[in-house]
Amino acid sequence: MTTDQDRTGAPGGDRPTAGESAGRGWLLLIYRVPPEPTRLRSTVWRRIKSLGAIYLQNSVAALPASAANERSLRKLRREIVDMSGTAVLLSAGVLVGESEVRASFQTARNDEYEEIVDKCQDFLAQVQKEYDENHFTYAELEENEVDLVKLKNWFAKIVDRDVFGASGRAACEQYLDKCEQSLEAYAVRVYAEEAEGQ
């Protein structure tokens, strides 16, 4: 009988983290959902995308093997079955074409990093607008702080699933740093304006 410890080689059956799982295979979710209502299909698509999975073909999604990804795909499989659909979750190794699968996964991560860069550019433009309009208030500062926290949290989620080190991460980090510096400078100006107004 094979135990979790035998499979992972870790004492106590500990599973590898997402970063450690690179090169340890893939999880494939092969599914079918009823054609009607169409919202079921879009619900599954959104969930798969939110997990960072890639499509190898229609209704075949892949994620690098890890305990967290397995839990997420098992849950999604249950949801698909509850929709009167069918779904099978497989653990697989790529015999030929591993580089293509990895490249698709990295492209997906780079696309996500690029989305954050776009949002960072919007953030920087918004802070500049506050300067242009001479608008230095605690309310605006707080709103911008909330926006930056959201961007950082989104970035952290992508980093967690970026097990192969996509090239877009560095540029994204640089833009987040620019946003941080811009917000700090804006905060200094808000504090100065508020002090003068007292």
N, C-alpha and C positions, 0 to 999 in steps of 0.2 A: 504494500500500500504506500502510495506517495503522499507525503504530507506537505503542508505549505512550507515548512522548514526545508524539506528536501528540494522543493522547486526553487526557492529563493536563495538557499544557502545561508540564510540569516538566522541567528539564534532566535528562538521564540516565534518564528514564523513572520518576522517583520518583513514587509514588502518594500521594494525600492521606491524612492521618491521619483517624481516626474523626471528630474534631471538625470537620476541614475538609470532610468528605464531606457534611455536612448540606446538604440541598437538591440533591444530585447524583444523586438517584435511589435505587432500591431493588433489592435482590437478592431474588428469589422462588425458593423451593424448593418444587416441586410433586412430590409423591411418593405412592407406594402401596406398602404392605408386605403380605406374606401375612397372612391372618387368623389363621392358626395357625403357631406358638405365639403366644399373646397377648403374651408378654414382648417380642417384637420391636417391636410397636406402642408399648408403654410405654417401651422403651429409646429409640426415636426421639423420642418426646414429651419425655422427660427431657433428651435432648441438645439439642433445639431450645430448651427453656426455659432450659437452662444457658447458651446463647449469647445469651439476651436477646431472641430473636426473638418476633414476635407472629404469631398465626394470623389470616389474612384470611378463611379459611373452612377446612373440614375438609381436611387434608393440603396446605394452601397456607400456608407460613410466609414471613415477610418480615423483612429486616434492612436498615438503611440501607447504601448501597453504600460499601464501603471494601475495601482490599486484605486486611486481617485477616479481615473478615467473609466475603469471598469464599473465602479459604483454608479457613476453618472449614466453610463450607457445601459446598465441593468435597469435603472429607474426609468429611462426613456423607453426601453423595450416594454416595460410593464405598462406605461402610458399608451403606447401604440396598441398593445393587445387590448387594453380597456376601451380603445376607440373602435374595436371590432376589426383591427388590422392584424397583420402577422409580422413577427420580427424574430430574427435569430442573431445572437451575439457570438462571434467567433474570435478565438485567439489564433493569430496567424503569423507566419514568417514569410518574407518575400524571397522567393527563389531567384527570380530575375526581375530587374527593374526597381530595386531598392532606391537607387539614386533619383529616379523619376518621382517616386512617392515622396521621398524626403524633400525634393525640390518643390513639389506642389504644396507640401506642408509649410515650407519656409516662405513661399510666395504668399500664402494666406496670412502668415504672421507679418510679413513686410507690408501687406495691404493694410493690416490693422495698425501697424506703427505709423503708416502714412496718414491714416485717418486722424490719429492723435496729433501728428504734426500739423495737419490742416486746422484742427481745433485750437492748437497752440497759437497758430497765426491769427485766428479769430480773437483769441484771448488778448494777444499783444495789441491788436488793433483796437479792441475795446478799452484797454487801459490808456492807449494813446488818445482815444476819443475823450476820455475823462480829462486829460491834460488840455486838449484843444478847447474843451468847453469850460475849463477852469472849474471843474466839478470835483471837489475834494471833501467827501463826507464819509463818516463811519459806515453808513448804510451801503454805500458803493464799495467800500473796502471789504466789508463782510461778504457782499455778494460775489466779489471777485475771488475772495479766499475760498468760498464754497466751490466755485467753478474750478479752481486749481486743484482742490482736494479730489474732485471727481475725475479730473484728468489723470492725477497720480494713481488713483485707485484702478482706473481703467488700464493704465500702463502696467501696474503690478499684476493684473490678471493675465495680460498678454505675456509678460515675462515668465509667469508660472508655467504657461503651456508652450513656451518657446524652447523646447528641449534640445533643438539642434543649433541654436544660436544664429537666428536670422540677421542679415546684414543691416536691416533698418533700425535696429535697436539703438545704435550709437547716436544717429541723427535725432532720434526721438528724445533721448536723454538730454541732448544739447538744447533742444527746444524747450523741454520742461525746465531746465536750468535758467534759460532766458526768461521764461514766464515767472519763475521764482524771484529772480533779480528785479524784474519789472514791478512785481507786486511789492517787493520790499521797498523799492524807491518810491512807489506810490504811497505806501503806508507812512513813510517818513514825511512826505508832503502833507498828507491828511493830518498827522499829528501836529505839524507846524501850523497849519491853517486853523485847526481847532484851538490851539493854544493862543493864537492871535485874536481869535474871536471871543475869548473869555474876558 
